[in-house]
């Protein structure tokens, strides 16, 4: 990871950690009140083709056994998203705990979304390229393809359908955008993508008020 990118990550994560502390504490209380425990969802992801890490998020789904909680979320998991979890997901508030992952060096603000180990290990050639960049909270693929990915996966009714659609349709398209990001990386490009992500969230909030 370029030094300037790491400096941006640490500096921005520290500033946001301070500014968002009241919101973080309020969300912890609200999640406990609306959903109970656990407050957090911890999932193993990959930061390189061979190195896993624990991704932290606020929990947005009802609890199930670990054997049922596999693969990406598609139409088959929609019924598990709690009403409060849907609110957290809409404004990406569930990802605030990932500031800890950024400070630890597991993630960056900008990069490919962190994938589950099974997808990375089953597609070594693809992820040997994609994971040359540290996984990120946002990125080119997140901004340009997230809505289409949700549309594709929402049509899936079983875990098998979701997995097949994700591997066949979503992974290649996201990987193409992630590689374009790598080839065009610059400090200013990272800032542009960060501000673009914030702008989309603000626009989403404004459209809801209209």
C-alpha positions, 0 to 999 in steps of 0.5 A: 500500500502506498504510504500516502494512502496509508497516511490518508487512511489513518488520519481520516479514520482517527478524525472520524472516530472522534467525530462519530463517537456520539453516533457510535454510542447511540447506535450501540444503545439503539441496536440493543434496544431494537434487536438485543444482542449481539450488537456486532457482526464479525465475519472472516474476510480476506485482505490478501489471497492468503491472509484472512481478517475479522471484519466488524459491522453492526448486526443487521440480521436476525441470529441463525446458526453459523451453518445457515449464515454462509455466502453473500446476502441475496433474496434468500436472506431478505427475511432475516434483515431486521427493520432497524437493520434495513435502516442501518444498511440504507445509510451504511451506518452498519459499517462504522465499526470498520474504522477499527479495521482501517486503523489496524491495517486490515482495510483501506477507505477505498478498495475492493469490497472484502470477500468471504474466504470461499470466493477468494480461495475458489478464484485464485487467479482473479483475486491474485489481481484484485487483492493487490489492493487492500479491501475498502469500505468504498471503491469504484465497484461499490459506487458503480455496481452496488445497485446492480448487484443488489438487483441481481441477488434480490431475484435469488430465492435459495442460497445456491441460486445466490451463490451461483449468480454472485460468482457468475455475474457479480464477481467478474464485473466487480473485479473488472472495476477493481482492476481499473481502480488499481490501474488508475490509482492516485491520492486524488482518485481516492479522495474523489471516490470517498467524496462520491460515496458521501455524496450518494448517501447525502443524496439518498437522505435528501430524496427520502425527505422530499 
